[in-house]
Structure formats: structure tokens, C-alpha cells
Amino acid sequence: MEAEAACACVAQSQVGKGAAMQFEDYRRHDAVGLAALVAQREVSAGELLDAAVARMAEVNPQINAVTQDLTERARAEPVAPGALAGVPFLLKDLGASLKGTPTTGGSRLFADAVAPADSALTRLYKAAGLVIFGKTNTPEFGLWPVTESEFLGVCRNPWDLGRTPGGSSGGAASAVAAGIVPAAHASDGGGSIRTPAACCGLVGMKPSRGRVSFAPLGEGWAGASVHNAVTRSVRDSATLLDIACVPQPGDPYFLPMPERPFAEEASRAPDRLRIAFTPEAMQAPALDPECRDAVLETARLCESLGHTVEEVKVPGDVLAMQAAAGQVIAAAVAASLDAEAERRGRPVGDDEIEAFTMATYRRGQQVKGADYVRGLAGLHAFSRTVATLFDSYDVLLLSTLGSPAIPVGWIFEDPSQVAERLFAFMPNTQAFNNTGQPAVTLPLCQSASGLPIGMQFVGRMGEEALLYRLAGQLEQAKPWFDRVAPL
């Protein structure tokens, strides 16, 4: 009751300037912890915002994670008495709209595309008391596992400024790893939550298809794309998914809200699980040796916790899945850009989008309706094949990425090698966007040079609760919260 009263008090005031909170104190807490400080009146929402803004001013010139500064707007808005009241938060500049601000999608084409209203997800975040004070960097239309757009500029990894933070939620992950915020909104259509989380030493849960609404839009990339967040703790990830997983009227498909809050599940020990693992790369010849070793190390850790662990080969025609997904994504890009061309009455020019995006656009314009339907059928067939693995196992363990974070610019150095390098870096994420299954990456390992290595755990459709129980157990067994980027 006392905490509720404190939150209600926060709601009556605006986020203003208070006494300075030291960065060391700010970073010592996750989002749930910071919200508790506000609820107990040990710190004000204004003091938290000041700490976040001060850290942003200090490090953002080096990492280019936050690309829209909305601090003054945030100071002027009341804070709702929700679960995370007063916690500073950032939206990805793609997929979630904030009324009165542009959602650029990392493209100069949409530099002035001001949103007329909040998206459903933004409304839920605000109702939870999150203080949205900026937007984060993303590659053009979220098409890349690195964040290096011509329009928003290169985003860098706080663990090593010469390396990528991943993509497409690279700005979100970079901001969290650098200590600007404890958690940030992210989305994932082929690995775009898990890739940057793995690069930056964070927790990244890609929820099941239909878990989080895309309202007012219908879906992203034929259901492959989903919203959630990148966080430093498992409980923050679970809490943010609890906030976000509210079905909206007219959703084309949805999952019911969980039986128990995911935040509760994260604190419950899992039953003895049957865990399958593979030290291989699904869409590339092999993993980097350090990632392969990390999978084996993590398998042993799971076994030491009492789980049954067995090596498997993941079933399914991965090359056919990859080709079908490419066709569907290209068609989705073409549909969006054709709609923009029609809206404004002139075609999209070569000077308005990047060369690779234009190539994807042209490819998508050639996809016929029947080809699109066949592509979806191919993805559905792949999903059914992969699902057979989960008749025998509860969870699949594999490396999130093919290597630790790659150098900035590496994918694009040789245009003839772009596709090969792309899947060498992200060989194990796209499959589970297309099956729709939940998948979480956890920062359980490190390279010899100290870079984070993420381990990915995949569950059955709709079983985020089981993954959160396992993630919470692994977080206790091998804590990572105090292992922070050196920036």
C-alpha cells in the first residue's frame, strides 16, 4: 500500500530537476530496482532522468546510440503510477510511434514522418510509468544485424568502440550497455533483439509471434517481427514483457496473457528440463571457435543444474527457409515503399534510400502474389519440421551469433561477400523468427579479449514462462549484472 501511494504521488507531479544522483548509484540498479527507489521516495523521477541525461551527454558522442533527444518533452509530461514509474526509457526509432515525433526507421525518406498518435505499445509503456526521453539508432528499416545507416550514422559498441553493437536494435543495446538506461525498447524480425543483446552483454528475449501487439499496424514481416526490450537483468526483461503483452482489438492473431506474470516466473526454479544443444551454425559453415566452446561450456552448466542435456542436429531445410524469408521480407519492403510513393505522388528515388535497400525494394517489386504465398507456405513447413524437435526436448541451446561482435563496416567491406558475411555473423537467429517460437539470449560467456558472447535458448511456441524460469536460474548460477562495459 505504501509503494502504491508513493507511485500515485509521482503521477501528480511532472519530471523536474532534483538533486544529482551519482552515476555509480544509478547503474547499481536495474529498472525494477530504480522503480522501487522511486516508490519508496528515496529518489525522485526527476533525479533518475537527470542521471540518465547526464550519462547520455557523457557517452553518446562516442557511441551514437540515442539519435533523438526528447528530454525537455519528458520533463513536461506527468508520470503514470505504474510498475516502472519514474524509470528513464528509450524507444527504438522503428516500429513504435510516439505522438508528435518522427519515426524515421533509420532512413532519410521518413525524416519528417511525424506520428499522429502513440502506438499501442508506447501507450502501455507510458501507463507503466516509463519516462521516454529519446529514440535509439537503427539501420535503415531494420534490415541489418549492424547499426550503420547513412542517415543516422554508425552506432558503436561500449565494450569496444571499433566494433558493432549489433542490429537492428543496436542503439538500444549500446545505450543500455553504456549505462544510459537500464533497459530499452527493441524489436526483432531476424535477430534484432538477440543480436545486439549478445554483442553488448545483455538479456534479449524475442517473444512468441502474437505475444506483443503491433497496433495500429497489422504485423511485421508476415509475423516474423516482434517487440520487446534489451535489459541487464532477467526480471527487467520479464517485467517489460508483462507490460507489453496486452492484446489489442483487431489484432490479426494474439496469445492470451500469461497465467502468472512473467516477472514471477523469472523468480521460480524450473523443473528438470530436457535440453537439446548444438555447437553448430544453422545458416553458415561453422561457428567461431570461441562461440562453439561457449555452447559446450553452457551445456555443462545446464547439466550441473540437474537438467538432461543432449547434442542434436536441428531439423529443417534451412536454405529453403532463408530463401523464403528473403522473398517475404523483400515484398514487405516493397509494399511499404510503394505505399509511401503513392501517398506523396512520386516514386522513391535512389538518393532517398541506401543502395542495398533499393536493391531489396526492386527485388520485392518482382515478387508475385503467388510467390509470396508459396514463400509463406515454405516458412510454415519449416516451422512444423522444427517443432518436431520439441516433442522430445523442452529447450534448444545454441550460440546466438556466429562470432563475438564484428568490427564496424566488416559486412560491407566487399559487396560480393555481403550475404556470406551477414549469415556468418548471424547464423542462428532468423530461423526462430520464422517458426514464431520464443528465444532468449543470455550473456553467459566472454571471449578471450573480454567481448560478450550470448547463449540462445529457444522454447516451444508460447512458453516464455519456461524460458524465464531457466534464465533466472542461470542468472543466479553465473551472475553477469556487475560485468559492465568499460566505456
C-alpha positions as CSV (number, residue, x, y, z in Angstrom):
1,M,0.0,0.0,0.0
2,E,2.8,2.4,0.9
3,A,4.5,1.8,-2.5
4,E,1.2,2.3,-4.3
5,A,0.8,5.6,-2.5
6,A,4.2,6.7,-3.5
7,C,3.6,5.9,-7.1
8,A,0.4,7.8,-7.0
9,C,2.3,10.8,-5.7
10,V,4.7,10.5,-8.7
11,A,1.7,10.6,-11.0
12,Q,0.7,14.0,-9.7
13,S,3.9,15.7,-10.5
14,Q,6.0,16.3,-13.6
15,V,9.5,15.0,-14.0
16,G,11.6,18.0,-12.9
17,K,15.2,18.6,-11.9
18,G,16.2,17.4,-8.4
19,A,19.4,16.7,-6.5
20,A,22.1,14.9,-8.5
21,M,22.2,11.1,-8.4
22,Q,25.7,9.8,-8.9
23,F,26.2,7.5,-11.9
24,E,27.6,4.7,-9.8
25,D,24.4,4.7,-7.7
26,Y,22.2,4.9,-10.8
27,R,24.0,2.0,-12.6
28,R,23.9,-0.2,-9.5
29,H,20.1,-0.8,-10.1
30,D,18.1,-2.4,-12.8
31,A,14.7,-0.9,-13.9
32,V,12.8,-2.7,-11.2
33,G,15.3,-1.6,-8.6
34,L,15.1,2.1,-9.7
35,A,11.3,1.9,-9.7
36,A,11.4,0.7,-6.1
37,L,13.6,3.6,-5.1
38,V,11.0,6.0,-6.6
39,A,8.1,4.2,-4.9
40,Q,10.0,4.4,-1.5
41,R,10.7,8.1,-2.1
42,E,14.4,7.5,-1.8
43,V,14.9,9.2,-5.2
44,S,12.6,11.2,-7.5
45,A,11.7,10.5,-11.1
46,G,13.4,13.8,-11.9
47,E,16.7,12.7,-10.3
48,L,16.6,9.5,-12.3
49,L,16.0,11.4,-15.5
50,D,18.9,13.8,-14.7
51,A,21.2,10.8,-14.1
52,A,20.2,9.3,-17.5
53,V,20.6,12.6,-19.3
54,A,24.0,13.3,-17.7
55,R,25.2,9.8,-18.8
56,M,23.8,10.3,-22.3
57,A,25.7,13.7,-22.6
58,E,28.9,12.0,-21.4
59,V,28.9,8.9,-23.7
60,N,26.6,9.4,-26.6
61,P,29.0,11.4,-28.6
62,Q,31.3,8.3,-28.7
63,I,28.6,5.6,-29.4
64,N,25.8,7.5,-31.3
65,A,23.2,5.3,-29.6
66,V,20.5,8.0,-29.0
67,T,19.5,9.8,-32.2
68,Q,16.5,11.9,-30.9
69,D,16.8,13.8,-27.6
70,L,13.4,14.2,-26.1
71,T,14.5,15.3,-22.7
72,E,12.5,18.5,-22.4
73,R,9.4,16.8,-23.6
74,A,9.9,14.1,-20.9
75,R,10.3,16.7,-18.2
76,A,7.0,18.3,-19.2
77,E,4.9,15.1,-19.1
78,P,3.3,13.5,-15.9
79,V,4.5,10.1,-14.8
80,A,1.8,7.4,-14.5
81,P,1.7,5.3,-11.3
82,G,2.7,2.0,-13.0
83,A,5.0,-0.9,-12.3
84,L,8.1,1.1,-13.5
85,A,7.1,4.6,-12.5
86,G,9.9,7.1,-13.0
87,V,12.3,4.8,-14.8
88,P,14.1,6.5,-17.8
89,F,13.4,4.7,-21.1
90,L,14.3,4.9,-24.8
91,L,12.2,3.9,-27.8
92,K,13.8,2.4,-30.9
93,D,13.4,4.6,-33.9
94,L,11.5,1.9,-35.7
95,G,8.2,0.2,-35.1
96,A,6.9,2.1,-32.0
97,S,5.5,5.5,-32.6
98,L,5.4,8.5,-30.2
99,K,2.9,11.2,-31.0
100,G,4.4,14.4,-32.4
101,T,7.8,12.8,-33.1
102,P,9.2,11.3,-36.4
103,T,9.7,7.6,-36.7
104,T,12.4,7.5,-39.3
105,G,13.2,3.8,-39.4
106,G,16.8,4.9,-39.9
107,S,16.0,6.4,-43.3
108,R,16.2,9.9,-44.6
109,L,13.0,9.1,-46.6
110,F,11.0,9.3,-43.3
111,A,12.9,12.0,-41.6
112,D,9.8,14.1,-41.3
113,A,7.2,11.3,-40.8
114,V,5.7,12.7,-37.6
115,A,3.4,10.2,-35.8
116,P,-0.1,11.5,-35.3
117,A,-0.6,9.2,-32.3
118,D,1.2,6.8,-29.9
119,S,1.3,3.2,-30.9
120,A,-0.4,0.7,-28.6
121,L,3.0,-0.4,-27.2
122,T,4.0,3.2,-26.4
123,R,0.7,3.8,-24.6
124,L,1.4,0.7,-22.5
125,Y,4.9,1.9,-21.7
126,K,3.6,5.2,-20.6
127,A,0.9,3.7,-18.5
128,A,3.6,1.7,-16.7
129,G,5.3,5.0,-15.7
130,L,8.3,4.8,-18.0
131,V,9.8,8.1,-18.8
132,I,10.5,8.2,-22.6
133,F,13.2,10.8,-23.2
134,G,14.7,9.7,-26.5
135,K,14.9,7.4,-29.5
136,T,17.7,5.0,-30.5
137,N,19.7,4.3,-33.6
138,T,18.7,1.6,-36.1
139,P,19.8,0.6,-39.6
140,E,17.6,1.5,-42.5
141,F,14.2,-0.3,-42.0
142,G,15.9,-2.7,-39.6
143,L,17.3,-4.7,-42.5
144,W,20.8,-5.4,-41.0
145,P,22.4,-7.0,-37.9
146,V,24.6,-4.0,-37.6
147,T,23.7,-0.3,-37.0
148,E,25.4,1.7,-39.6
149,S,22.9,3.7,-41.6
150,E,23.8,6.6,-43.8
151,F,21.1,8.7,-42.2
152,L,21.6,8.1,-38.5
153,G,25.3,7.3,-38.7
154,V,27.4,4.5,-37.2
155,C,26.5,3.2,-33.7
156,R,29.3,1.7,-31.7
157,N,29.7,-0.9,-29.0
158,P,30.6,0.3,-25.5
159,W,32.7,-2.8,-25.0
160,D,34.9,-1.9,-28.0
161,L,34.3,1.3,-30.0
162,G,35.7,-0.3,-33.1
163,R,33.0,-3.0,-33.1
164,T,29.3,-3.1,-33.8
165,P,26.7,-3.2,-31.1
166,G,24.7,-5.4,-33.5
167,G,21.4,-4.5,-35.1
168,S,18.8,-3.7,-35.8
169,S,18.2,-2.6,-32.1
170,G,21.9,-1.6,-31.9
171,G,21.2,1.9,-30.5
172,A,19.0,0.4,-27.7
173,A,21.7,-2.2,-26.7
174,S,24.5,0.3,-26.9
175,A,22.6,2.7,-24.7
176,V,21.9,0.1,-22.1
177,A,25.4,-1.3,-22.1
178,A,26.8,2.2,-21.7
179,G,24.6,2.8,-18.7
180,I,22.3,5.5,-20.1
181,V,19.3,3.4,-19.2
182,P,18.8,0.0,-17.5
183,A,16.5,-1.2,-20.3
184,A,15.3,0.0,-23.7
185,H,12.6,-0.9,-26.3
186,A,13.8,-3.2,-29.1
187,S,12.3,-5.3,-31.9
188,D,13.3,-8.4,-33.7
189,G,12.5,-9.6,-37.2
190,G,15.5,-11.8,-37.8
191,G,17.6,-11.5,-34.7
192,S,17.3,-7.7,-34.0
193,I,16.8,-8.1,-30.2
194,R,19.1,-11.1,-29.7
195,T,22.0,-10.0,-31.9
196,P,22.6,-6.6,-30.2
197,A,22.0,-8.1,-26.8
198,A,24.6,-10.8,-27.5
199,C,27.1,-8.2,-28.8
200,C,26.6,-5.9,-25.8
201,G,26.3,-8.4,-22.9
202,L,22.6,-8.1,-22.3
203,V,19.4,-10.1,-21.9
204,G,17.3,-10.2,-25.0
205,M,14.0,-12.0,-25.2
206,K,12.3,-12.4,-28.6
207,P,8.8,-13.3,-27.6
208,S,6.5,-15.6,-29.4
209,R,4.6,-14.5,-32.5
210,G,1.5,-12.6,-31.4
211,R,2.7,-12.0,-27.8
212,V,3.0,-8.2,-28.3
213,S,0.6,-6.2,-30.5
214,F,1.8,-4.2,-33.5
215,A,-1.4,-2.0,-33.3
216,P,-2.3,0.2,-35.1
217,L,-0.4,-1.9,-37.8
218,G,-1.2,-5.5,-38.5
219,E,2.1,-7.3,-38.4
220,G,5.7,-7.0,-39.3
221,W,7.4,-9.2,-42.0
222,A,4.5,-11.7,-42.1
223,G,4.6,-12.1,-38.3
224,A,8.4,-12.6,-38.1
225,S,8.9,-9.3,-36.3
226,V,8.1,-8.9,-32.6
227,H,8.6,-6.2,-29.9
228,N,10.2,-6.4,-26.5
229,A,13.4,-5.0,-24.9
230,V,17.0,-5.3,-24.2
231,T,17.9,-5.3,-20.5
232,R,20.6,-6.0,-17.9
233,S,18.6,-8.3,-15.8
234,V,16.1,-11.2,-16.4
235,R,13.5,-9.7,-14.1
236,D,13.5,-6.4,-16.1
237,S,13.0,-8.4,-19.4
238,A,10.1,-10.3,-17.8
239,T,8.6,-7.1,-16.3
240,L,8.7,-5.3,-19.6
241,L,7.1,-8.2,-21.4
242,D,4.3,-8.2,-18.7
243,I,3.7,-4.6,-19.5
244,A,3.7,-5.1,-23.3
245,C,1.8,-8.3,-23.8
246,V,-1.7,-6.9,-23.8
247,P,-3.8,-8.0,-26.9
248,Q,-5.4,-5.1,-28.7
249,P,-8.8,-5.0,-30.5
250,G,-8.5,-6.2,-34.1
251,D,-5.1,-8.0,-33.7
252,P,-4.8,-10.5,-36.6
253,Y,-3.6,-13.1,-34.1
254,F,-2.6,-13.0,-30.4
255,L,-1.6,-15.1,-27.4
256,P,-3.6,-14.8,-24.2
257,M,-1.9,-13.0,-21.3
258,P,0.1,-15.4,-19.1
259,E,-1.4,-17.4,-16.3
260,R,1.1,-15.8,-13.9
261,P,3.2,-12.6,-14.6
262,F,6.5,-13.4,-16.3
263,A,8.2,-11.4,-13.6
264,E,7.0,-14.1,-11.1
265,E,8.1,-16.9,-13.4
266,A,11.7,-15.4,-13.5
267,S,12.0,-16.0,-9.8
268,R,10.7,-19.6,-9.8
269,A,13.1,-22.5,-10.2
270,P,12.4,-24.6,-13.4
271,D,11.6,-28.3,-13.2
272,R,14.3,-30.6,-14.5
273,L,14.4,-29.8,-18.2
274,R,15.3,-31.8,-21.3
275,I,17.7,-29.5,-23.1
276,A,18.9,-30.2,-26.6
277,F,22.0,-28.3,-27.8
278,T,24.0,-27.9,-31.0
279,P,27.5,-26.3,-31.3
280,E,26.9,-25.7,-35.0
281,A,25.8,-22.8,-37.1
282,M,22.4,-23.2,-38.9
283,Q,23.0,-20.7,-41.7
284,A,26.8,-20.8,-42.0
285,P,29.5,-23.4,-42.3
286,A,30.6,-23.2,-38.7
287,L,30.8,-21.0,-35.5
288,D,33.8,-19.1,-34.4
289,P,35.7,-21.5,-32.1
290,E,35.1,-19.3,-29.1
291,C,31.3,-19.4,-29.6
292,R,31.5,-23.2,-30.1
293,D,33.4,-23.6,-26.9
294,A,30.9,-21.3,-25.1
295,V,28.0,-23.6,-26.2
296,L,29.8,-26.6,-24.8
297,E,30.6,-24.7,-21.5
298,T,26.9,-23.7,-21.2
299,A,25.7,-27.2,-21.9
300,R,27.9,-28.4,-19.0
301,L,26.5,-25.6,-16.8
302,C,22.9,-26.7,-17.5
303,E,23.8,-30.3,-16.8
304,S,25.3,-29.2,-13.5
305,L,22.0,-27.6,-12.5
306,G,20.3,-31.0,-12.9
307,H,19.0,-30.8,-16.5
308,T,19.2,-33.5,-19.0
309,V,21.4,-32.2,-21.9
310,E,21.9,-33.9,-25.3
311,E,23.5,-32.8,-28.5
312,V,21.2,-32.8,-31.5
313,K,21.0,-31.7,-35.2
314,V,18.2,-29.1,-35.6
315,P,15.8,-30.4,-38.3
316,G,14.5,-28.5,-41.3
317,D,15.7,-27.2,-44.7
318,V,17.4,-24.0,-43.5
319,L,18.4,-22.9,-47.0
320,A,14.8,-23.1,-48.2
321,M,13.7,-21.2,-45.1
322,Q,16.3,-18.5,-45.8
323,A,15.2,-18.1,-49.4
324,A,11.5,-17.9,-48.5
325,A,12.2,-15.4,-45.8
326,G,14.2,-13.2,-48.1
327,Q,11.3,-13.2,-50.6
328,V,8.7,-12.3,-47.9
329,I,10.9,-9.5,-46.4
330,A,11.6,-8.0,-49.8
331,A,7.9,-8.0,-50.7
332,A,7.2,-6.3,-47.3
333,V,9.8,-3.6,-48.0
334,A,8.3,-3.0,-51.5
335,A,4.8,-2.8,-50.1
336,S,5.9,-0.1,-47.6
337,L,7.9,1.9,-50.1
338,D,5.2,1.7,-52.8
339,A,2.7,2.9,-50.2
340,E,4.9,5.9,-49.4
341,A,5.4,6.7,-53.1
342,E,1.6,6.6,-53.7
343,R,1.0,8.8,-50.6
344,R,3.2,11.5,-51.8
345,G,2.6,11.1,-55.5
346,R,6.1,10.4,-56.7
347,P,8.4,7.4,-56.8
348,V,11.1,6.7,-54.2
349,G,14.4,7.9,-55.6
350,D,17.9,6.4,-55.4
351,D,19.0,9.4,-53.4
352,E,16.4,8.8,-50.7
353,I,17.3,5.2,-49.6
354,E,20.5,3.3,-49.4
355,A,21.8,1.2,-52.3
356,F,21.2,-2.2,-50.6
357,T,17.7,-1.1,-49.6
358,M,16.9,0.0,-53.1
359,A,18.1,-3.5,-54.3
360,T,15.8,-5.1,-51.8
361,Y,13.0,-2.8,-52.9
362,R,13.4,-3.7,-56.6
363,R,13.6,-7.4,-55.7
364,G,10.4,-7.1,-53.7
365,Q,8.6,-5.4,-56.6
366,Q,9.2,-8.5,-58.7
367,V,7.6,-10.9,-56.1
368,K,4.2,-12.0,-57.4
369,G,1.3,-12.7,-55.1
370,A,1.6,-16.5,-55.7
371,D,5.3,-16.4,-55.0
372,Y,4.6,-14.6,-51.7
373,V,2.0,-17.2,-50.7
374,R,4.5,-20.0,-51.6
375,G,7.1,-18.3,-49.5
376,L,4.8,-18.3,-46.5
377,A,4.0,-21.9,-47.1
378,G,7.7,-22.7,-47.1
379,L,8.1,-20.9,-43.8
380,H,5.2,-22.7,-42.3
381,A,6.6,-26.1,-43.4
382,F,9.9,-25.2,-41.8
383,S,8.1,-24.4,-38.6
384,R,6.4,-27.7,-38.5
385,T,9.6,-29.6,-39.0
386,V,11.5,-27.7,-36.3
387,A,8.6,-28.2,-33.9
388,T,9.2,-32.0,-34.0
389,L,12.4,-31.4,-32.1
390,F,10.3,-30.1,-29.2
391,D,8.3,-33.4,-29.0
392,S,11.4,-34.7,-27.2
393,Y,13.0,-31.6,-25.7
394,D,11.8,-28.6,-23.7
395,V,14.5,-26.2,-24.7
396,L,17.1,-25.8,-27.5
397,L,20.5,-24.3,-26.6
398,L,22.8,-22.8,-29.3
399,S,25.1,-19.8,-29.8
400,T,23.2,-16.6,-30.5
401,L,25.8,-15.4,-33.0
402,G,28.5,-16.9,-35.2
403,S,31.2,-14.8,-33.5
404,P,31.6,-12.1,-30.9
405,A,30.8,-8.5,-32.1
406,I,32.4,-7.9,-35.5
407,P,34.3,-4.7,-36.5
408,V,32.3,-1.7,-37.7
409,G,32.0,-1.9,-41.5
410,W,33.1,-5.5,-41.9
411,I,29.9,-6.8,-43.5
412,F,30.1,-4.1,-46.3
413,E,33.8,-4.2,-47.0
414,D,33.4,-6.4,-50.0
415,P,30.0,-6.1,-51.8
416,S,30.4,-9.6,-53.3
417,Q,30.7,-11.1,-49.8
418,V,27.8,-9.3,-48.0
419,A,25.4,-12.2,-47.8
420,E,28.1,-14.7,-46.8
421,R,29.4,-12.3,-44.1
422,L,25.9,-11.5,-42.8
423,F,25.0,-15.1,-42.2
424,A,28.4,-15.9,-40.8
425,F,27.7,-13.3,-38.1
426,M,24.0,-14.2,-37.5
427,P,23.5,-17.9,-38.5
428,N,21.2,-18.9,-35.6
429,T,18.5,-16.2,-35.1
430,Q,16.4,-15.9,-38.2
431,A,15.0,-19.4,-38.0
432,F,13.1,-18.7,-34.8
433,N,11.5,-15.6,-36.1
434,N,10.0,-17.7,-38.9
435,T,8.9,-20.5,-36.5
436,G,7.4,-17.9,-34.2
437,Q,9.0,-19.5,-31.1
438,P,10.3,-17.5,-28.1
439,A,14.1,-17.3,-27.9
440,V,16.2,-15.5,-25.3
441,T,19.9,-14.7,-25.4
442,L,21.8,-14.5,-22.1
443,P,25.3,-13.0,-21.5
444,L,26.8,-16.2,-20.0
445,C,30.2,-16.2,-21.7
446,Q,33.1,-14.0,-22.8
447,S,35.8,-14.1,-25.5
448,A,39.5,-14.2,-24.6
449,S,39.6,-10.5,-25.3
450,G,36.7,-9.8,-23.0
451,L,33.8,-9.4,-25.5
452,P,30.4,-10.7,-24.5
453,I,29.2,-14.0,-26.0
454,G,25.5,-14.6,-25.9
455,M,23.9,-18.0,-25.5
456,Q,20.5,-18.5,-27.0
457,F,17.7,-20.7,-25.5
458,V,14.6,-21.5,-27.7
459,G,11.3,-22.8,-26.3
460,R,8.0,-24.1,-27.6
461,M,5.5,-21.6,-29.0
462,G,4.1,-19.5,-26.2
463,E,6.5,-20.8,-23.5
464,E,8.2,-17.7,-22.5
465,A,7.5,-18.6,-18.9
466,L,9.6,-21.7,-19.0
467,L,12.5,-19.7,-20.7
468,Y,12.3,-17.0,-18.0
469,R,12.5,-19.7,-15.2
470,L,15.6,-21.2,-16.8
471,A,17.1,-17.7,-17.4
472,G,16.5,-16.8,-13.8
473,Q,18.2,-19.9,-12.7
474,L,21.2,-19.4,-15.0
475,E,21.5,-15.7,-13.8
476,Q,21.8,-16.9,-10.3
477,A,24.3,-19.7,-11.2
478,K,26.5,-17.4,-13.3
479,P,25.8,-13.7,-12.5
480,W,26.6,-11.1,-15.1
481,F,24.9,-7.9,-13.8
482,D,28.1,-6.4,-12.4
483,R,30.1,-7.2,-15.5
484,V,29.8,-3.9,-17.4
485,A,31.3,-2.4,-20.5
486,P,34.5,-0.4,-19.9
487,L,33.3,2.8,-21.6
